[in-house]
Amino acid sequence: MKPGPITCSATNPEFSVSTRPQPTDRAAASSPLPFLPFTRPTIDDETIAGVAEVLRSGWITSGPQVKALEAKLSEYCGGRPVRVFNSGTCTMEIALRIAGIGPGHEVITTPLTWVATSNIILDVGARPVFVDIDPVTRNIDLARVEAAITPATRAIIPVDLSGLPVDRSRLYAIAQKHQLRVIEDAAQSFGSNWQGQRIGSFGDFVSFSFHANKNITTIEGGCLVMNNEREAKLAEQYRLQGVVRTGHDGMEVELVGGKFNLTDVAARVGLGQLPHLDTFTARRRELARMYFDQCAKLALAQLGLRLPVADFTHSNWHMFQVILPEERLTIKRAEVMTLLQAAGIGTGVHYPAIHLFKLYRNLGWKDGDYPQAEYTGRNILTLPLFPAMTGDDVKRVTAALSQILQAHQKS
Ligand SMILES: Cc1ncc(COP(=O)(O)O)c(C=O)c1O
């Protein structure tokens, strides 16, 4: 029998809460239904065969597949230079280095993101400056950005949480006015657009992640979209030990680079994913609509549940995230997650507010600094959403959540 497309759970420890137990493990859940993880990549047979071909080819690290993926991504991004890397973290660090950002500089970003976004600012020796989020979009509140700009500010890193794009018109107006570089952390927004223009096809630096839980994957990996060939050449140097090769035997090193190259095996996975992007995005939007319909039917808003922005034109619906009403519930988010897990439903937390992590507290941040990000970070919950899900899965998740919310309302 021909094997079907592979769907598997993401394995990054970031997602460990929802990927344990595995989809086939019913023992840990009292539900008779198969475990529903919060995300799961879909990889078709052609891609699997393509990976086998690469493995047999004798060239498995960076080579022709990487070049082919870069060409396809550049085409997707309107011809802009694109280089691929082994993560969507190093892409942003390299962008900061290309922009000459380092000690003595400040970089503005959101406190509600994967900690990679601000860790890379520390990595280059600069200081993150957090600006609280807009509680509706859950993205950086652009109305507060200008007040955070100082003579030391060099860049802004906006994050499109769950794929909902930050307002690019307003963002670039601020950046231009204050002559700041922008490094778009578009890790989650591959496939999203701003007023019809694909994210990645315009703007300054744009960084995408292709980690296993993203809308398209290279298992681990990412890419950086740049402005010109000079930046692309620098990116190649930072990607591999600073090395520049010429002719058959020429080698020079002018700067300290790292080891951030993507393998051909991973690139082949990405090449097999790209043709499905539009179908994946359309299916995610459809499922998101079903979530809104079910939440309305079950009157979950009346139980205090806060839903994401109902955007079906810009967002790629990387995640469907709700905010639990902590002031109305007798239980905390962790208990809600445990109860959903017992019902065979995986959930995730994306993300706790960064400035409250020990590393950041030790650098001077404290409770109360960014109240919107703190509240959201304490109560945000990622529900299952991936292209292979069914409408019945959505009904199952919303029904379970409704039952939990009703059973644990404060009197
Ligand atoms: C918002 C955001 N930024 C950065 C990253 C880092 O990407 P990667 O895991 O590919 O390094 C991620 C990945 O989860 C992310 O979601």
The ligand as an SDF file (V2000), in Angstrom:
LIG
                    3D

 16 16  0  0  0  0  0  0  0  0999 V2000
    8.1450   34.8280   16.8610 C   0  0  0  0  0  0  0  0  0  0  0  0
    9.3210   33.9310   16.6620 C   0  0  0  0  0  0  0  0  0  0  0  0
   10.5370   34.4650   16.5230 N   0  0  0  0  0  0  0  0  0  0  0  0
   11.6180   33.6990   16.3080 C   0  0  0  0  0  0  0  0  0  0  0  0
   11.5380   32.3270   16.2500 C   0  0  0  0  0  0  0  0  0  0  0  0
   12.7690   31.5320   16.0660 C   0  0  0  0  0  0  0  0  0  0  0  0
   12.7210   30.6480   15.0000 O   0  0  0  0  0  0  0  0  0  0  0  0
   13.5740   29.2880   15.0420 P   0  0  0  0  0  0  0  0  0  0  0  0
   12.9250   28.3780   16.0210 O   0  0  0  0  0  0  0  0  0  0  0  0
   13.5080   28.8030   13.6380 O   0  0  0  0  0  0  0  0  0  0  0  0
   14.9620   29.6680   15.4350 O   0  0  0  0  0  0  0  0  0  0  0  0
   10.2830   31.7160   16.3960 C   0  0  0  0  0  0  0  0  0  0  0  0
   10.1430   30.2520   16.3590 C   0  0  0  0  0  0  0  0  0  0  0  0
    9.3430   29.6800   17.0430 O   0  0  0  0  0  0  0  0  0  0  0  0
    9.1580   32.5310   16.6130 C   0  0  0  0  0  0  0  0  0  0  0  0
    7.9290   32.0020   16.7570 O   0  0  0  0  0  0  0  0  0  0  0  0
  1  2  1  0
  2  3  1  0
  2 15  2  0
  3  4  2  0
  4  5  1  0
  5  6  1  0
  5 12  2  0
  6  7  1  0
  7  8  1  0
  8  9  2  0
  8 10  1  0
  8 11  1  0
 12 13  1  0
 12 15  1  0
 13 14  2  0
 15 16  1  0
M  END
$$$$
